[in-house]
Each structure stands twice: as structure tokens, then as C-alpha cells.
Amino acid sequence: MTYRVRFEAYALVQLHGLPSEAFDALLDRVVELVEAPWDAVVMPPGDDPAYRRTVFGSGWGLLTFHVDDSAELIRIFDLTWIG
């Protein structure tokens, strides 16, 4: 099963100004997630396993998203790049 990806408004704003290496690393990680969205950590406090977080770009980036299994959709709502 392959999931679709949607960047929510705040994440779209955060994409602006990302260095090219960060953008490439983000895309690489998102491509991995569409095949295996469960390959990420459940966000604390862990009450809803649909909210997940993962790193990208050798640990320089953090990606926060929601997985909707019934719609086969990953909604990315927060990006952080510290590189």
C-alpha cells in the first residue's frame, strides 16, 4: 500500500527557505514514509498513534505528521531544520 502525502499550510510555509540539501533529504524521507508510514516514533504522550515524528537529513531535520490509514494519507504539518 502506498500513501499519498499532503503538506498542510504551516508546513508549506516552512518549506520556503529550506536549503537544497534539506529539501532533498526531506523528499527522500517522505518517499520512504509513503511506503512505511509506521517507520516513525509516536508523538508523546503517545495517546494517538496516528501522530508521528521522524528525523531526516542525518538527524538535522524533524518531520511531524499525521497518518490516516483509512484514507491512505500522510498529512505533514511541521518541519524543523537546524542545519
CORCORRA-V129643 format. One record per residue. RES is the residue in one small letter. OMEGA is omega in whole degrees, -180 to 180 (NA if undefined). NEAR is the number of other ideal C-beta (glycine too) atoms within 10 Angstrom. Layout:
res=RES omega=OMEGA near=NEAR
res=RES omega=OMEGA near=NEAR
This chain:
res=m omega=178 near=8
res=t omega=-180 near=9
res=y omega=171 near=18
res=r omega=-180 near=11
res=v omega=174 near=16
res=r omega=174 near=16
res=f omega=178 near=18
res=e omega=-172 near=14
res=a omega=-177 near=8
res=y omega=179 near=11
res=a omega=177 near=18
res=l omega=177 near=13
res=v omega=-178 near=11
res=q omega=178 near=18
res=l omega=-180 near=14
res=h omega=178 near=6
res=g omega=176 near=9
res=l omega=175 near=17
res=p omega=-176 near=12
res=s omega=179 near=7
res=e omega=178 near=14
res=a omega=179 near=19
res=f omega=178 near=16
res=d omega=179 near=13
res=a omega=177 near=21
res=l omega=180 near=22
res=l omega=177 near=12
res=d omega=-178 near=12
res=r omega=179 near=17
res=v omega=177 near=18
res=v omega=176 near=10
res=e omega=-177 near=14
res=l omega=-180 near=22
res=v omega=177 near=14
res=e omega=-176 near=10
res=a omega=-177 near=11
res=p omega=180 near=23
res=w omega=179 near=10
res=d omega=-179 near=11
res=a omega=-177 near=20
res=v omega=175 near=10
res=v omega=-178 near=14
res=m omega=176 near=16
res=p omega=6 near=8
res=p omega=175 near=6
res=g omega=-179 near=9
res=d omega=-178 near=8
res=d omega=-177 near=10
res=p omega=178 near=11
res=a omega=178 near=13
res=y omega=-173 near=17
res=r omega=-179 near=20
res=r omega=178 near=15
res=t omega=177 near=17
res=v omega=174 near=15
res=f omega=178 near=22
res=g omega=179 near=21
res=s omega=178 near=9
res=g omega=-180 near=9
res=w omega=-179 near=15
res=g omega=178 near=21
res=l omega=-176 near=15
res=l omega=-179 near=24
res=t omega=-173 near=17
res=f omega=177 near=26
res=h omega=179 near=17
res=v omega=175 near=18
res=d omega=-176 near=14
res=d omega=-178 near=12
res=s omega=178 near=5
res=a omega=-176 near=11
res=e omega=-175 near=13
res=l omega=172 near=15
res=i omega=178 near=21
res=r omega=179 near=18
res=i omega=-177 near=21
res=f omega=177 near=17
res=d omega=177 near=13
res=l omega=174 near=22
res=t omega=177 near=13
res=w omega=-178 near=20
res=i omega=-178 near=9
res=g omega=NA near=12
